[in-house]
Amino acid sequence: MSDTEEKIKNKKNGSKSKEKVKIFTKKKKQNQPELAIIKKLQSKYDTIDPKSISKFGDFPLSAKTLKGLRECGYHKPTEIQKETIGLALQGKDILGAAQTGSGKTLAFLIPVLEKLFVKQWTKLDGVGALVITPTRELAYQIFETLRKMGEHHDFSAGLIIGGKDLKFERNRMDQCNIIICTPGRLLQHMDENPLFDCVNMQVLVLDEADRCLDMGFEQTMNAIIANLPPKRQTLLFSATQTKSVKDLARLSLKDPSYVSVHEYSEFSTPKELSQSYVICNLHDKIAILWSFIKNHPKKKIMIFFSSCKQVKYVYEIFCKLRPGISLMALYGTLHQLRRMEIYENFCQKQSAVLFATDLASRGLDFPEVHWVVQADCPEDSATYIHRVGRTARYHRGGESLLMLLPSEIKMVEKLEERKIPIEKIEINPVKLNNPVRKMEAFLAKDPSLKEAAQRAFVSYAKAVFLMKDKEVFNVQSLDTDSFSKSLGLAFPPRIRFLQRMNAKMEQKNMNKEINISSGSKKYFSIESDEEYQEDKVQGKNESEDSGVSEEDISQTKSKSNFKVDSSDESDNDDILKVKRKDHDIELPTEKEMADLDLGRNKGKKPVTKAAAAKKILKKKIVANKKIVFNEEGEAVKGNKEKKSELAIEYEHEDEGGIDLEKAKIVLREEDKFDKQLFKDKVKAKHKEEKRKLKEKKRKDKEEAEEEKDDFGESDSENDPDLSWLPDPDKFYGEKTEEEIENLRNDFEGQHMKKERVDDEECEEVDTVGRKEKKGKKRKPKEKIDNLETVLKKKKKHKIDQISSSLDVNEAEELALMLLKNK
């Protein structure tokens, strides 16, 4: 019977026997106070020797940091980590330069965590460290590394990059101790977010510092640095570190320590990286890429292009061609969430092809990339180093291929100057598989794909044109016709900026020819052979500097009106003596010169989408803004006052969002007041219209009364003006009294006869029974004493009738009498 069975039996029997059981427990170590640990670590900072360090435990690091490093699989520090961690713990500013894939991220994250740990940083202290990177993907990668290795620390970290929810970031900025960000979004928070405060910041880190400080981020970085406290520790890291005095002065570095572990090494790139280049034509690039992908179906490949539109088109057309391997595309115009998804998917793939721009060339750690293919020539040797650095990381092998045009062969010399070993290889044209026929068929079916090909064509030409190094990049040497056919296009698209550039070049050449023709006297004012040779050499040098050939100068000379007299026998010694006519060369006027400018005669530039968007932004249009106008057409400032108590109560509520049911009730209550207000406005309008109508009727009545004729007034205003008549006495002499008396009698007789005729007509009208004629009643006959009284009582038409019945002499006498009476 075993001991256990015996114990059970004794329990059943109710035995009172008891056994003593010993329990062994580990004694808990008494935790030392945190302040004592911090002082102990700080005392070891000055004794750090990089040469004696073989593992992270040799550094005076906190237990939380060491535990996080072990869990992430980091045991031995790299060269850059050995050299920089000790200096950073001592509080020195650092310029760290090392090859790609050498572990620069941990070289600045470990000092950041230790710095805040020693300071006993808490959430209430705000931002303690700031890490700035040029790309969003690199910021995301650093944030993930920090999250894993700093898991046991109590610090809070935030990822502040564009493309994410700004409101979510804004409300949590005051709670972050470590911020990993891109320059643009950080400056936006500095300008707009009142919760962001970096007064107590201790450490500033610039990863890929040369890119952060170049021309692209210059203004943004200047604004950020101006808002940072001057007393801080600054760490700069990059594979191609900047040594510009201007850049270092901007950051206010104090005695920085320059650490470059590979500065004196044989090569600037990792030794495990096999590098080669190939010379090919522009129209063969697509065929080479397609054949390369088809021949490496189980490899992880990155292919770099110059522009986003190239990446987009090549990715879309290759997806339709179906090469038998997973294809991805990473470029700047994608949505941020989509970019992060593509980045994570490519990291997890064992074999895939990633088409990318230089967005993916800096700092990103893609595990086990076998090939890096540069379909377009990099801008400079630094860009080349960062591109090929996506492979052969952490002492692993990798291969790279650079595709160069015949005009870009000088790039090889520049790479060799930077200690980059690269070998030339040849491609067997027999093994090339050109998919251009299939591409043409796809473009014919899909108009959107055709437009993508056209945009890719133009964007490549523009990328070459904008490159700084003109010794390598020459846009004029591109065979655009054959390149467009290789993309599947039947006709090459029009490149507007190239047309404008060619027009300007032609204008410059025309101006130079005109200047040469106007200043060509010196070539022909020759007195001897020596002077001619000196002038010829001088003209040749000037023509080389100005870009004008000697043939152009000779043609310009021949067009001028100079003549060489070869028949002159008087000076046989001076055979090259030139004689010319005395005349002035007519130069074009300013107006003609202006007309030569081809660009001015063209119409306005077409408005692009970007220009239209900028124009709309300048108008400062606010969404959901309502403007109310009064009857005079003026905008009413301020919001409408709420009338109902329910609406006033709803407006002062602090709850977020909109309660639709409550809003409907509020609208109904306000609608009652609005209806009554509308009725009052309609009544007031009708009342005003009635008042205006009455006023108009009153004015019309007054005007009608003023226009009535007043028959009692004298009609002197209607009397004829006879002042213009000449004096008849001057021509015919004065009339005698007898002649005047005879004229008077004749006139009275005619007048009496006329009145009798009028009386007879009135009697005939009365007999028929008609109404009497309207107008003045017939007055009783009065005896006319003289001609003057008759003329005063008769109107103008009566005078005209009398004057028409008189002869010339009588009319003159009548005029004379009128003048005297007047």
Residue pairs with C-beta under 8 A, 6 or more apart in sequence:
1 9
7 19
10 17
34 120
37 62
38 117
38 118
38 120
40 60
41 60
41 61
41 62
41 114
41 118
42 60
42 118
44 60
45 60
45 86
45 89
45 90
46 90
48 59
48 60
48 85
48 86
48 89
48 90
49 86
50 82
50 83
50 86
52 58
53 59
53 77
53 82
53 86
54 76
55 75
55 76
55 77
56 66
56 69
56 74
56 75
56 76
56 77
57 66
59 77
59 85
59 86
59 89
59 110
60 89
61 110
61 114
62 113
62 114
62 117
64 113
64 117
64 150
64 152
64 153
65 110
65 113
65 114
65 117
65 149
65 150
65 152
65 153
67 152
68 148
68 149
68 150
68 151
68 152
68 153
69 75
69 110
69 149
71 148
71 149
71 151
72 145
72 148
72 149
74 106
74 149
77 85
77 103
77 106
78 98
78 102
78 103
78 107
79 98
79 102
79 261
79 262
80 96
80 98
80 102
80 103
80 104
80 107
80 259
80 261
81 103
81 106
81 107
81 110
83 96
83 259
83 261
84 94
84 96
84 107
84 108
84 111
84 235
84 259
85 107
85 110
85 111
87 94
87 257
87 259
88 94
88 107
88 108
88 110
88 111
88 115
88 233
88 235
89 111
89 114
89 115
91 233
92 233
92 255
92 256
92 257
93 233
93 234
93 235
93 253
93 254
93 255
93 256
93 257
94 234
94 235
94 236
94 237
94 256
94 257
94 259
95 209
95 236
95 241
95 243
95 248
95 253
95 256
95 257
95 258
95 259
96 104
96 107
96 108
96 235
96 236
96 237
96 238
96 241
96 259
96 260
97 237
97 238
97 239
97 240
97 241
97 258
97 259
97 260
97 261
97 262
97 263
98 104
98 237
98 239
98 260
98 261
98 262
99 239
99 262
99 268
99 269
99 270
99 389
100 239
100 269
100 270
100 385
100 386
100 388
100 389
100 390
100 393
101 270
101 365
101 389
101 392
101 393
101 394
102 261
102 262
103 394
104 207
104 237
104 238
104 239
105 141
105 142
105 145
105 207
105 363
106 145
106 149
107 237
108 131
108 205
108 207
108 235
108 237
109 142
109 145
109 146
109 149
109 150
111 203
111 235
112 129
112 131
112 178
112 203
112 205
113 149
113 150
113 153
113 155
115 128
115 129
115 202
115 203
115 233
116 128
116 129
116 153
116 155
116 177
116 178
116 202
117 153
119 125
119 128
119 202
121 128
121 155
121 177
122 154
122 177
123 156
123 175
123 177
125 177
125 200
126 174
126 177
126 197
126 198
126 199
126 200
127 176
127 177
127 178
127 179
127 196
127 197
127 198
127 200
127 201
128 155
128 177
128 178
128 200
128 201
128 202
128 203
129 177
129 178
129 179
129 201
129 202
129 203
129 204
129 205
130 179
130 181
130 186
130 198
130 201
130 203
130 204
130 205
130 228
131 139
131 142
131 178
131 179
131 180
131 181
131 205
131 207
132 181
132 182
132 183
132 186
132 204
132 205
132 206
132 207
132 212
132 221
132 224
133 139
133 142
133 180
133 181
133 182
133 207
133 208
133 212
133 363
134 182
134 183
134 208
134 211
134 212
134 217
134 362
135 182
135 208
135 359
135 362
135 363
135 364
136 161
136 162
136 163
136 182
136 336
136 339
136 340
137 330
137 339
137 340
137 343
137 359
137 360
137 364
138 207
138 208
138 362
138 363
138 364
139 159
139 160
139 161
139 180
139 181
139 182
140 159
140 161
140 340
140 343
141 363
141 364
141 365
142 180
142 207
143 157
143 159
143 180
146 157
146 178
146 180
147 157
150 157
155 177
155 178
156 175
156 176
156 177
156 178
157 176
157 177
157 178
157 179
157 180
158 169
158 172
158 173
158 175
158 176
158 178
158 179
158 180
159 180
159 181
160 169
160 173
160 179
160 180
160 181
160 182
160 185
160 186
160 189
161 181
161 182
161 185
161 336
162 182
162 184
162 185
162 336
163 335
163 336
163 337
163 339
164 336
166 188
169 185
169 189
170 189
170 192
170 193
170 195
171 195
173 179
173 189
173 193
173 195
173 196
174 195
174 196
174 197
179 186
183 212
183 217
183 220
183 221
183 224
184 220
186 224
187 220
187 223
187 224
189 196
190 196
190 223
190 224
190 227
198 227
198 228
198 229
199 229
200 229
201 228
201 229
201 232
202 232
202 233
203 232
203 233
203 234
203 235
204 228
204 232
204 233
204 234
204 235
204 251
205 234
205 235
205 236
205 237
206 212
206 213
206 234
206 235
206 236
206 237
206 251
207 237
207 238
207 363
208 237
208 238
208 239
208 362
208 363
209 236
209 237
209 238
209 241
209 242
209 247
210 238
210 240
210 241
210 242
210 382
211 217
211 238
211 362
212 221
213 221
213 242
213 244
213 247
213 250
221 250
222 250
225 250
225 251
225 252
230 252
234 251
234 252
234 253
234 256
236 242
236 251
236 256
239 385
239 386
239 389
240 382
240 385
240 386
241 258
241 260
242 248
243 258
248 256
262 268
266 419
267 419
267 420
267 421
268 385
268 418
268 419
268 420
269 275
269 385
269 388
269 389
269 392
269 420
269 421
270 389
270 392
270 393
270 395
270 398
272 392
272 395
272 396
272 397
272 398
273 388
273 391
273 392
273 397
273 398
273 399
273 400
274 397
274 398
274 399
274 400
275 388
275 399
275 400
275 402
275 420
275 421
275 422
275 423
276 399
276 400
276 401
276 402
276 422
276 423
276 424
276 425
277 401
277 402
277 403
277 404
277 412
277 422
277 423
277 424
277 425
278 288
278 401
278 402
278 403
278 404
278 424
278 425
278 426
278 427
279 404
279 405
279 406
279 409
279 424
280 288
280 403
280 404
280 405
280 427
281 405
281 406
281 479
281 482
282 405
282 478
282 479
282 482
282 483
282 486
283 479
283 482
283 483
283 485
283 486
284 432
284 486
285 375
285 403
285 486
286 314
286 434
286 435
286 436
286 439
286 486
286 487
287 432
287 433
287 434
287 435
287 436
287 486
288 403
288 427
288 432
289 303
289 314
289 373
289 375
290 318
290 321
290 323
290 433
290 434
290 435
291 431
291 432
291 433
292 301
292 373
292 401
293 301
293 318
293 323
293 325
293 353
294 323
294 324
294 433
296 370
296 371
297 323
297 324
297 325
297 351
298 325
298 350
298 351
299 351
299 370
299 371
300 349
300 350
300 351
300 352
300 366
300 368
300 369
300 370
300 371
301 352
301 353
301 354
301 369
301 370
301 371
301 372
301 373
302 353
302 354
302 356
302 360
302 366
302 369
302 371
302 372
302 373
302 390
302 391
303 314
303 353
303 354
303 355
303 356
303 373
303 374
303 375
304 356
304 357
304 358
304 360
304 361
304 372
304 373
304 374
304 375
304 376
304 378
304 387
305 311
305 314
305 355
305 356
305 357
305 375
305 376
306 357
306 376
306 459
306 460
306 463
306 464
307 357
307 456
307 459
307 460
307 462
307 463
308 331
308 332
308 333
308 357
308 459
309 452
309 455
309 456
309 458
309 459
310 376
310 456
310 459
310 460
311 329
311 330
311 331
311 355
311 356
311 357
312 329
312 331
312 333
312 452
312 456
313 449
313 452
313 453
313 455
313 456
313 487
314 355
314 456
315 327
315 328
315 329
315 355
316 449
316 452
317 439
317 442
317 449
317 453
317 488
318 327
318 353
318 355
319 327
320 442
320 449
321 435
321 438
321 439
323 353
325 351
325 352
325 353
326 349
326 351
326 352
326 353
327 352
327 353
327 355
328 342
328 345
328 346
328 352
328 353
328 354
328 355
329 342
329 354
329 355
329 356
330 339
330 342
330 343
330 346
330 354
330 355
330 356
330 357
330 359
330 360
331 355
331 356
331 357
331 359
332 357
332 359
334 342
342 354
343 364
345 352
346 352
346 354
346 366
347 366
347 367
350 368
354 360
354 366
358 378
358 379
358 383
358 386
358 387
360 366
360 390
361 383
361 386
361 387
361 389
361 390
362 386
364 390
365 393
366 390
368 396
369 390
369 391
369 393
369 398
370 391
370 398
370 399
371 391
371 398
371 399
371 400
371 401
372 387
372 388
372 390
372 391
372 398
372 399
372 400
372 401
373 400
373 401
373 403
374 384
374 387
374 388
374 400
374 401
374 402
374 403
375 403
376 403
376 460
376 463
377 402
377 403
377 404
377 405
377 408
377 411
377 472
377 473
378 384
378 387
378 402
378 411
379 467
379 468
379 469
380 414
380 468
380 469
381 414
381 415
381 417
381 418
381 420
384 402
384 415
384 420
385 418
385 420
387 400
388 398
388 400
391 398
391 399
391 400
392 398
401 425
402 411
402 422
404 411
404 412
405 477
405 478
407 472
407 473
407 474
407 477
408 472
408 473
410 471
410 472
411 472
412 422
412 424
414 469
414 472
415 422
416 422
436 485
436 486
436 488
439 487
439 488
440 488
440 490
442 449
442 488
443 449
443 450
443 453
443 488
443 489
444 450
450 488
450 489
453 487
453 488
453 489
454 489
454 493
456 487
457 480
457 483
457 484
457 487
457 489
457 492
457 493
458 493
458 495
460 483
461 475
461 478
461 480
461 495
461 498
462 495
462 497
464 473
464 474
464 475
464 478
465 473
465 475
465 497
465 498
465 501
467 473
475 498
480 492
480 495
481 492
483 492
484 491
484 492
484 493
500 599
503 598
503 599
504 599
506 598
507 596
507 597
507 598
507 599
509 548
510 596
511 593
511 596
512 546
512 547
512 548
513 548
513 552
513 556
514 587
514 588
516 543
516 548
516 552
516 553
516 556
517 556
517 559
517 560
517 585
518 585
518 587
520 556
520 557
520 560
520 562
522 535
522 538
522 539
523 535
523 536
523 539
523 553
523 557
524 557
524 562
524 578
524 580
525 578
526 532
526 535
526 576
526 577
526 578
527 574
527 577
528 574
528 576
529 576
532 576
539 550
539 553
540 550
543 549
543 550
543 552
543 553
560 585
561 580
561 581
561 583
561 585
562 578
562 580
562 581
563 579
563 580
563 581
564 578
564 579
565 579
568 577
568 579
571 577
588 596
594 600
595 601
627 635
627 636
628 635
628 636
628 640
629 635
629 636
630 636
642 648
642 651
642 670
643 670
643 673
644 666
644 669
644 670
644 672
644 673
646 665
646 666
646 669
647 666
647 669
647 670
650 662
650 663
650 666
715 795
718 795
718 796
719 796
720 796
720 799
722 815
722 818
722 819
722 822
725 815
725 819
727 816
727 819
728 812
728 813
728 815
728 816
729 816
732 809
732 812
735 743
735 813
735 816
739 813
740 813
743 787
743 810
743 813
744 786
744 787
746 810
747 787
747 790
747 802
748 784
748 787
750 802
750 805
751 784
751 790
751 802
755 781
758 778
759 778
762 772
762 773
762 778
765 772
765 773
766 772
784 790
787 814
787 817
788 817
788 821
791 799
791 817
791 818
791 821
794 802
802 814
803 811
803 814
806 814
